[in-house]
Amino acid sequence: MTNNTRPAPGKLLYLCPADTPDARESARQLHHFGYEARLLADIPSLLAAVEAAPPAGVLLDCGALCRQGEQAERALREMSARAPLACISPHGDMQARLRAVRMGCQAYLTRPLDIATLLDTLDRLTAPPRADAGKVLIIDDSPAMVAFYAAHLGAAGFVTQALTDPMQALEALADSPPELILLDMNMPGASGQELARVIRQQDAYLSIPIVFLSAESDVGRQREAMSTGGDEFLQKPIEPEHLISAVKSRVIRYRALRALMVRDSLTGLLNHTSFKERLRAEVARARRLGKTLSVGLIDIDHFKRVNDSHGHPAGDRVIRNLSRLLRQRLRGADVIGRYGGEEFAVALVDTSLESARGVLDAIRESFAAVEQQAGTQLFRCSFSAGLAQLPPCEDADSLIQSADEALYRAKRGGRNRVETA
C-alpha cells in the first residue's frame, strides 16, 4: 500500500464572532496545522452550527462577546458539554478569567495571539482520549489461563498479545514491543526466570515491566524470581480486579518513565537514539514482510538566521511548529524524531519513495506558508529534505546515509525542496 491519501480532513473548529481583527488570519494559519476553521457571525449562528455538526472545539472572542447578556452566557455554558471552549481576550485579569470559566471555557488566551501557544491549547483541548489502556504481552503455556487474562484485560481496555510458547518471545518483542509482560514462572522449554534473564540482556527491553505469575507461595522463591529482572509477583489464583489494578499501575509508570527516556523535551518527538532504535525495528519488519520503507531527513533552512535575528525562543517555536505539522500529517504507524538541533527524521512505513516525496512536499509547502512569530514580528521559514528507500538500501545506516546525501543535494540546489536518493 502506498502512502498517498494524506493529509486527512482537518479537525472542525468554530471561531466566533467572525468580525474580530484576527479571525480570518487565525483561520488561515490553523488550516496549515490540520484544523478546518469556520467563522460564525454570532452566538445564534454558533449554537445552530454546533447542533448541526458538533466540532472538535470552539474558539470564542470573549472581548467581542462581553456585550452579550446572561442568556447568551447560559447558552454557551450548556453548549460546553458538547464541545470544548477556548476563550480569547485582551484582558488577563481575574474578573475576565472568572467570567470565561462561568461561560464554560476550558482554556483562556490573551492578545496578542501567539500561533504556537494557540496551537498548543487547541491540540490539548481537541485531543481524543487514548483508546487503549496499555499493550500487554501474555506468556503462559496454558491456553485457558491466557484466555482468562486476555479476556479480563481486554474488557478493561488493554490490547493483548498472547504466547503459549516461550521460545517465540523474542520475535514477538521485536515485532511489537509491549508496555508490560505477564510471564508465567513454570513453562516447558524455558522457565519464566530464564526468559526474564534473556529479555533483560537486551537494552531495548530493559525498561519494560515484567510481572511474574505463579502459584508459588514461598516468599524466598518469589524474591529469587524478582532478582532475575521481575518488577512484581502475582500469586495464582489471581482476582481479575487485582490483576487489572497491578497491570494498570505498572503501565502508567512505564509510560511516564519511557516518555522521559525516549522523547525530546521541546517537541515531544522521539529523540535521536530512540528514533534510530525504532528505525532498526522498522527495517527488520519491512525486510521480513517484503515491504518498502522510506526514510527522510529534514533540515530547517537558514535556521541560524532565525536565532540570530529573532532570538532562541522564536527558534524554539519554529521547531515546535514543524514538529506539530509532521505529527498531524503523518500516520500513527510512521516514525518521527528530532534528529538534532533543527533537523528531523521520519520513517514512512509501507510507502514508496515517490509517495513519500509527495507527502513531504505537501508538508514543505504548508510549513513555508506558516507565519512564524517573534513578539510583534512575523516571518516565514522553509525546510529542505532528502529521502531514501528500502530497498535498494539494505539497512538503517545506509538509509540514513542515502537520505543525508539527498538532503545535501536539496541544500545545494537552492533549499526549500525535497530530493530523493
C-alpha positions in Angstrom: 0.0 0.0 0.0 1.3 3.4 -0.9 1.1 6.4 1.3 -0.8 8.8 -1.0 -4.1 9.6 0.9 -2.9 12.3 3.3 -3.5 14.8 4.7 -6.7 13.7 6.3 -9.6 16.1 6.7 -8.9 18.7 9.4 -10.5 18.9 12.8 -13.6 21.0 12.6 -13.2 24.2 14.7 -15.7 27.1 15.1 -14.5 30.7 15.5 -17.0 33.2 16.9 -17.6 36.0 16.2 -16.3 36.4 12.7 -15.7 40.1 12.6 -12.8 40.3 15.0 -9.5 41.7 13.6 -7.5 38.4 13.6 -10.3 35.9 13.0 -9.7 35.3 9.2 -5.9 35.2 9.6 -6.2 32.8 12.5 -8.4 30.5 10.4 -5.9 30.6 7.5 -3.0 29.8 9.8 -4.9 27.0 11.6 -5.6 25.3 8.3 -1.9 24.6 7.8 -1.9 22.6 11.1 -4.8 20.4 10.4 -7.8 22.5 11.5 -10.9 23.3 9.4 -11.8 26.6 10.9 -15.2 28.0 10.2 -16.1 31.6 11.0 -19.5 32.2 12.6 -21.1 35.7 13.0 -22.8 35.5 16.3 -24.0 33.2 19.2 -27.2 32.1 17.5 -25.2 31.0 14.4 -22.7 29.2 16.6 -25.4 27.3 18.6 -27.1 26.2 15.3 -23.7 25.1 13.8 -22.9 23.0 16.9 -26.3 21.4 16.8 -25.9 20.5 13.1 -22.3 19.5 13.1 -20.5 19.2 16.5 -16.9 20.4 16.2 -13.7 19.3 17.9 -13.6 22.7 19.6 -14.9 26.3 19.7 -12.7 29.4 19.9 -14.6 32.4 21.3 -13.6 36.0 21.3 -14.6 37.0 24.8 -13.8 40.6 24.2 -16.4 40.9 21.5 -18.9 38.7 23.4 -18.7 40.8 26.6 -21.7 42.8 25.4 -23.9 39.7 25.3 -26.3 39.1 28.2 -26.8 36.3 30.7 -29.0 34.3 28.3 -26.1 34.1 25.8 -23.7 33.1 28.6 -26.1 30.4 29.8 -26.4 29.0 26.2 -22.6 28.9 25.9 -22.3 27.1 29.2 -24.8 24.5 28.1 -23.0 24.1 24.8 -19.7 23.5 26.5 -20.9 20.0 27.5 -20.9 19.1 23.7 -17.8 20.9 22.5 -14.7 22.2 24.4 -14.5 26.0 24.5 -11.4 28.2 24.4 -11.6 32.0 25.1 -9.5 34.8 23.5 -9.5 38.1 25.4 -7.5 41.3 25.5 -7.7 41.1 29.3 -5.9 38.8 31.7 -7.3 39.9 35.0 -9.1 37.6 37.5 -12.5 39.0 36.7 -12.3 38.4 33.0 -10.9 34.8 33.5 -13.7 34.1 36.1 -16.3 35.2 33.6 -14.9 32.9 31.0 -14.9 29.9 33.4 -18.6 30.7 34.2 -19.3 30.5 30.5 -17.8 27.0 30.4 -14.4 27.9 28.8 -11.7 25.3 29.5 -8.8 27.4 28.2 -8.0 31.2 28.2 -5.7 33.0 25.8 -4.8 36.7 25.9 -3.9 39.0 23.0 -1.7 39.5 21.1 -2.2 35.9 19.9 0.9 33.7 19.5 0.2 30.9 17.0 2.3 28.4 18.8 0.5 28.9 22.1 -2.9 28.8 20.3 -2.0 25.5 18.7 -0.7 24.0 21.9 -4.0 24.9 23.5 -6.2 23.6 20.7 -4.2 20.4 20.4 -4.7 19.7 24.1 -8.3 20.7 24.0 -9.3 18.6 21.0 -7.1 15.6 21.6 -9.1 12.4 21.6 -8.8 10.2 24.7 -6.3 7.3 24.3 -8.3 4.3 23.2 -6.2 1.7 24.8 -5.2 1.3 28.5 -1.9 -0.3 27.5 -0.3 -3.1 25.5 0.4 -6.3 27.3 2.3 -9.4 26.2 1.0 -12.5 28.0 3.3 -15.6 28.0 1.8 -18.7 29.6 1.8 -22.3 28.4 -1.8 -22.8 29.5 -4.3 -21.7 26.7 -7.0 -21.5 29.4 -5.0 -19.1 31.6 -4.0 -17.0 28.5 -7.7 -16.7 27.6 -8.6 -15.7 31.1 -6.0 -13.0 31.4 -6.7 -11.7 27.9 -10.5 -11.6 28.4 -10.3 -9.5 31.6 -7.5 -7.2 30.5 -9.3 -6.7 27.1 -12.5 -5.8 28.9 -10.5 -3.1 30.9 -9.2 -1.6 27.6 -5.9 -3.2 27.3 -4.5 -4.5 24.0 -3.1 -8.0 24.5 -0.9 -10.4 22.6 -0.7 -14.0 23.8 2.0 -16.6 23.5 1.9 -20.2 24.8 5.4 -21.0 23.5 8.1 -19.0 25.4 10.6 -19.7 22.5 8.6 -17.2 20.4 9.1 -14.4 22.9 12.0 -12.5 21.2 10.2 -12.5 17.9 7.1 -11.1 19.4 9.1 -8.4 21.3 10.9 -7.4 18.1 7.7 -7.2 16.1 5.7 -5.2 18.5 7.2 -4.2 21.8 4.7 -4.2 24.7 4.3 -1.9 27.6 4.2 -4.8 30.1 4.9 -8.5 30.1 2.8 -11.0 32.1 5.1 -14.0 32.5 4.3 -17.4 33.9 7.0 -18.9 36.1 6.7 -22.6 35.1 6.7 -23.4 31.4 8.3 -26.2 29.3 11.2 -25.1 27.2 12.2 -22.1 29.2 11.1 -21.1 32.7 9.8 -17.6 33.5 13.1 -16.7 35.3 15.2 -17.9 32.4 13.1 -16.0 29.9 13.3 -12.8 32.1 17.1 -13.1 32.1 17.1 -13.4 28.3 14.8 -10.3 27.9 16.9 -8.2 30.3 20.1 -9.0 28.3 18.8 -6.6 25.6 19.0 -2.9 26.2 15.8 -2.2 24.2 13.8 -4.2 26.7 15.4 -3.2 30.0 12.6 -0.8 31.0 9.6 -3.0 30.1 7.9 -4.1 33.3 7.8 -7.9 33.8 5.1 -9.3 36.2 5.6 -12.9 37.2 2.6 -15.2 37.6 2.9 -18.3 39.7 1.2 -20.4 42.4 4.5 -20.3 44.3 3.8 -19.1 47.9 7.3 -19.3 49.3 8.5 -15.7 49.8 12.1 -16.7 49.3 11.4 -18.2 45.9 9.4 -15.1 44.9 12.3 -12.8 45.9 14.6 -15.0 43.9 12.4 -14.7 40.8 12.3 -10.9 41.2 16.1 -10.8 41.3 16.2 -12.1 37.7 14.5 -8.9 36.4 10.9 -9.0 37.5 9.0 -6.0 38.7 6.2 -7.6 40.5 5.0 -11.1 41.6 1.3 -12.1 41.4 0.3 -15.3 43.1 -2.2 -17.6 41.4 -5.2 -17.7 41.6 -5.5 -14.0 40.8 -8.6 -12.0 41.2 -9.4 -10.1 37.9 -9.6 -6.7 39.8 -6.2 -7.3 41.4 -4.7 -8.2 38.0 -6.1 -5.2 36.3 -5.0 -2.8 39.1 -1.5 -4.2 39.1 -1.1 -4.1 35.4 -2.6 -0.6 35.1 -0.3 1.0 37.7 2.8 -0.5 36.1 1.8 0.6 32.6 1.1 4.2 33.8 4.5 4.3 35.4 6.2 2.8 32.4 4.7 5.3 30.1 5.8 8.2 32.2 9.4 7.0 32.5 9.5 5.9 28.9 8.5 9.4 27.8 11.3 10.9 29.8 13.8 8.4 28.3 12.8 8.5 24.6 11.2 11.8 23.9 12.7 15.2 23.0 11.7 17.7 25.7 10.9 20.6 23.3 8.9 18.7 20.7 7.7 15.5 22.3 9.1 13.6 19.3 11.4 10.7 19.6 15.0 11.7 20.4 18.0 10.8 18.2 18.8 7.5 19.9 15.2 6.4 20.2 14.5 7.2 16.5 17.4 5.0 15.4 16.2 2.2 17.6 12.7 2.4 16.1 14.2 2.7 12.6 16.1 -0.6 13.0 12.9 -2.3 14.2 11.0 -1.0 11.2 13.8 -2.1 8.8 13.7 -5.6 10.3 9.9 -5.7 9.9 9.9 -4.4 6.3 12.5 -6.9 5.3 10.7 -9.8 7.0 7.4 -8.8 5.3 8.8 -7.8 2.0 7.6 -4.2 2.3 9.0 -0.9 1.3 10.2 1.7 3.8 11.0 5.3 3.0 13.2 7.4 5.3 13.6 11.2 5.2 15.9 13.7 6.8 14.5 17.3 7.1 16.5 20.4 7.9 15.1 23.9 8.5 16.7 26.3 6.1 18.9 29.2 7.4 17.9 28.4 11.0 20.9 30.2 12.4 19.5 33.4 11.0 16.2 32.8 12.8 18.0 32.6 16.2 20.3 35.5 15.4 17.5 37.8 14.1 14.6 36.8 16.3 16.1 35.0 19.3 16.2 31.5 20.5 12.7 31.4 21.9 11.4 32.2 18.4 13.6 29.5 17.0 12.1 27.0 19.5 8.6 28.0 18.3 9.6 27.3 14.7 10.9 23.9 15.7 7.7 23.1 17.6 5.6 24.2 14.7 7.4 21.9 12.3 7.1 19.0 14.7 3.4 19.6 15.0 2.9 19.6 11.3 4.8 16.3 11.0 2.7 14.7 13.7 -0.5 15.9 12.1 0.3 15.0 8.5 2.0 11.6 9.1 0.2 8.4 10.1 0.3 6.9 13.6 2.3 4.0 12.2 5.1 6.3 10.8 8.1 7.2 13.0 9.1 10.8 13.7 12.1 12.0 15.6 14.0 15.2 16.3 17.4 14.1 14.9 19.3 17.0 16.4 19.0 20.8 16.5 16.9 21.9 13.6 17.0 18.5 11.9 14.2 15.9 11.9 14.0 12.3 10.7 10.9 10.4 9.5 10.3 6.8 8.6 7.2 6.2 6.4 6.2 2.5 6.6 4.9 0.6 3.6 5.5 3.8 1.5 7.2 4.1 -1.9 9.8 6.8 -2.5 7.6 8.8 -4.8 4.6 8.7 -2.4 6.9 9.8 0.4 8.2 12.6 -1.7 4.6 13.8 -2.3 3.8 13.7 1.4 6.9 15.6 2.4 6.4 18.1 -0.4 2.9 18.9 0.8 4.2 19.4 4.4 7.0 21.6 3.0 4.5 23.8 1.2 2.4 24.2 4.3 5.3 24.9 6.5 6.6 27.6 4.1 3.1 29.3 4.3 3.0 29.4 8.1 3.6 32.9 9.6 6.1 32.4 12.4 6.0 34.9 15.3 8.6 36.7 17.4 6.8 39.3 19.5 5.1 41.6 17.1 7.3 40.5 14.2 6.1 37.9 11.6 8.4 35.9 9.4 8.4 32.7 7.4 10.7 29.6 7.2 11.2 26.7 4.8 12.9 23.3 5.0 14.9 21.0 2.8 14.6 17.2 2.8 16.3 14.2 1.5 14.6 10.7 1.0 15.8 7.2 0.6 14.1 3.8 0.3 14.4 0.2 1.5 15.1 -1.5 -0.9 17.6 -0.7 -2.6 19.1 0.5 0.7 19.7 -2.6 2.9 19.8 -1.4 6.5 19.1 1.6 8.8 22.6 3.0 8.4 22.5 3.0 4.6 19.0 4.6 4.6 20.2 7.5 6.8 23.4 7.9 4.8 21.5 8.0 1.4 18.8 10.4 2.8 21.6 12.6 4.1 23.2 12.7 0.7 19.9 13.6 -0.9 19.4 16.3 1.7 22.8 17.8 0.8 21.7 18.0 -2.8 18.5 19.7 -1.8 20.6 22.3 0.1 23.0 22.8 -2.8 20.0 23.0 -5.2 18.6 26.1 -3.6 16.9 24.8 -0.5 13.1 24.6 0.1 12.8 21.4 -1.8 12.7 17.6 -1.4 15.3 15.4 -3.2 15.4 11.6 -3.4 18.4 9.2 -3.4 
